[in-house]
Amino acid sequence: ENADQQKNVFLLQKQWTLYSVTPLYRFSDAHLKDYARLLSAFVAAEKQKGLAVEIGVELDIKVAVSVLPDLKGSEEDAAAILVQLSSRSAASSKHKGEKVIWSGWFCCVSGEDLSKNVPEDFTCLPLFLANGAESYTSIVGSWFQKTFDCCFRRLAISPLILSWMAAMWTACKVDKTAAAMELVFSIPCLPQPLDISYSIHPEDAKALWDTVQKTPGEVTQEEVNVFMDCLYSHFHRHFKIHLSATKLVKVSTAIASAHCDGIIKFLQSQYLTGVLMLLTELAISQIQ
């Protein structure tokens, strides 16, 4: 398990843009090398504005498609798939290796509800995360959509879900010194954008959650509401500002940070699967 966590360390500390993906038709992880070869040619052709590119010829951008280990919630989940684009400059030798310029990965963590309702020819990988230039995300997404008859959509995170994340991640134990929990609120109806940043010491946030939570290991909407209302009341007492009239747009904790635009950053490998389970549920709800 530790070895698998080490292999997934590169997923941490990066900004990932979230997408939901409909089931892939006739996708097979037995043909990943073939997919990499075909996608390589497609990326090269797109970058050369439609000029034909011969498959198998040495290209400036190399594509690798592989399986990501240990990113499952159950045995029924399809294996997570990693797609990486690497750049090889003309001046560099093969021995110096390539530089990864874009990464994207499909996963399904505890997505049985979606998997059991689709025909056998379809593979359910409803959550896609991308790091790198949007132009490459568009190219790779276009190839997958054409090849596997699927559809990509940006996955936003509502203020309600952000408040759940704040509560759940506050309850998680972290080995090393935890960072402060930060909530960012946007004030609506102003000529110029204005955000309010609210930082809470992690021990204070945890102490508050412990007084709110009734059943350890479970989180309810009522508990999340009480937790957020207490934070709002404390802020109002000091600054006379009603945060309930604003919009929660970002949550940062020691576990992860998430923005309403569908941007996530994972900070703790031991909670990676748990965060992905929630994001998979969000992606499935958008598909359905």
N, C-alpha and C positions, 0 to 999 in steps of 0.2 A: 504493500500500500504506500509506504514512504517513497519507494522508487517511482511509482506512478505519479505521486504528488510532485516529485522533482521534475518529471517530464512535463508537467503542466504549469511549472513556475513561470514560464514566459507569458502566460495569460494574465499574470498579475501586473499591477501598476501601469497598465495601458488603458487608454480611452477606447471603448468599444461602442460602436453605433449599432443599435438593435433593429432587427427586422423580423417580421413574421413571414413564414413560408408555407404555402399549401403543399400537400403531399407530392413527392417526386414520383413520376411514372416510370417504371422499369429502371430504376436506379439500383446498382449492385456494388457493394464494396469489394467484390471480387475483381472489378475492372478499373480500379483507381488509377493504375498506370496508363491505361488507354485514355481515361478522362483527362489526365494531366497532359498527355501528348496532344489531344484534340484542342484542349483549352489553350495550350501554348500557341498553337497556330492561329487560333481565333484572336487572342490578345495581340499577337504580332500584326495580324491583318487589320485589326481595328486601329492600332497605333500608326499603321502605314496608310490609313484612310482608304481602306477597301482594296488595296493591291493584293493580289493572290500570293499566298505564302505556302511553300511546300511543306507538308507534314514530315517531321523527322529531321529537318535541316537545323543546324546549330543557330539558336536565336539569342538576341541580347537579353531577353527576359525568359527566365526558366520558371516553369510551373511545377509545383509538387502537390500531390493530393495524397493524404495519409489518414490513418485512423488515430484519433486521440484516445489514449487509454483512460480508464477509470472515470469517465464522465457519463455515468448512467445512474438512474434512480432505481431501476429494477432490470431483471433479465429480459423483460419484454421490450425495453427501449432499444431502438436502433443505435448502432455504434456512432459516436460523434465523429464528424469528418472535418479535417483541417485542410484548407487550401492556402498555399503560400506562393507569392510571386517574388522572385529574386532577380536582382539586376547584376549583370556581368559586363563591366566596362571593357572596351577593346584593349586598354593598357594593362589591365590586370591579368595575371596568369591563372590557370585553373587551380593551382595549388593554394592560392590565396582565398579561394572560396567565393561565394556570392553573398551579396547584401540583401536581406529580406526587405522589400519595399512596401509590401502589402500582405495582410493576413486576414483570413475570414474562416469562420467555422460554423458548421451546422450541429445542432444537438437537440436531444429530446430527453429531459430528465423527469421521470415519472409522468410520461405522457400517454399512459395506457388508455385513457378515455378517448383520445383521438385515434390511436392505433387500432383499437378493436372495431372501429366504425368505418374503416376504409377497406376497399378490395385488396386482394393479395398482391397485385402487381404494383401497389404503391408503397413507398417508404416514407414514414413520418419523421421528419426532422424540422419541427415547426419554428425553431428559434435559430436565427442567423445573426452572428456578431462580426463586425468588420472593423479593422484598424488600418488606416492608410488613406490615400487619396480617393476622393469620391469618384473620380473618373475610372479608377480600376474597379471599384465596387460596382459601378454601372456596367462595365464590360463583363465582369465575371457573372453578375446577376443576369445579364442578358443571355449569356451562353447557357446557364442553368435553366432559364425559363424556356428557351428554344429547345433544348435537348431533352428536358424531363417534364415539359408541359406543366410547370409550376408558376406561382406568382409571388413576388416579393412586395412587401409593404413596410414602410417605416413603422416602428412600434413606439408609440408615445407612452409615457407613464403619467397617470392622472395624479392630482394632489392627494386623493384618497389613498391610492396605492403607496405614494411617497410617505404618507403618515404611518401606514402599516410597516413600511421598511424601517422608519425611525424607531418605532416601538420594538419590532422583532430584533433588530440589530443591536439595540441597547441592551436587550436581555442576554445577548451572547457573551460568553466569557472569552477573554483574550489573554494569552500568556504574558506577553510583554506589556509595557506601559501603553495604555490606550490613548488614542488621540481624542481631542474634544469632539463632541457631536455638534455639527453645524447645520442649521436650517436656514435656507435662503428663501425669502418671500418677495414676490413682485407686487408692487402697488399698481392697481389698474386705473384706467381713465386719467392718466397724466400726460401732458404734452411731451415730456421727456421720460424715458424709462428710469425707474428708481427701484432699487432692491434694498431689502433690509436683511442683514446677516445676524443670526442669533446663535451664539456659541454657548454650549452647556458643558461643564466639566463632566467627564465620563462617569465618575463616581456619583455625582449628584443626579445625573440622568438615570443611572442604574438604581440608586436608592429610591427615586420617585417611582420607577417602574415596579420595583418590588412591593411598594405600598398599593399599587393599582392592580397588579396581577393576582387573580384569585386562584387559578389552577396552574402550577408550574408546568411548563412544557406546552401550554396551550395559550393561544391569543384570540381574543374575541373583539368584535367591532366596538362593543361598549367599552372595553378596556383601552383600546386605542383612542377612542374619543375622550375618555377621562384623562389619559396621559397628555394628549395634545392640549386639552382645555386647561390643565394645570400649568403647562408651559406658557400658554397664552396669558393666563391670569398673572403669572409672575412677571412677564414682560410688561404687561399693562400697568402693574403696580409701580414699576420703576420708570417707564417711559411714556405712560399715558397714550399708548398706541394699541388699537385693537387689531391684532394679527389675524383674527377671524375674518376681517374684512379684506384681507389680502389673499394672494394665491401662493401656495407652497410650490416652489419650482425646483428645489434641490435639497437633497439630504446627504450629509457626509458623516460617516462613522468610522470606527476602526475596522469594521468588516468590509464595507464597500461604500462607494458614493454613487448616487444616481441623480440624473437630471430629467426634468419633464419632457425634454426633446428626444428622449430615448438614448441617452448616453450613460454608460455604466463603467465603473472602474472597480475591479476586484482587488482587495488588499490582503485577504487572509486565505491561504490555500485550503485550510481545514473547513472553511465555510463555503467554498466554491460551489459544491454540489447543491447545498441548501439554497443559495441565491439563484442558481440556475433553475431549480425546481419552481420557484416563484415566477421567474421570467418565462419559463416554458408554459406555465398556466396562463400568463398574460397573452403570449403569442397564440395559444390555442383559442382563447376567448375571442381574439380578433378574427381568426380564421372562420370560426363557427358563426 
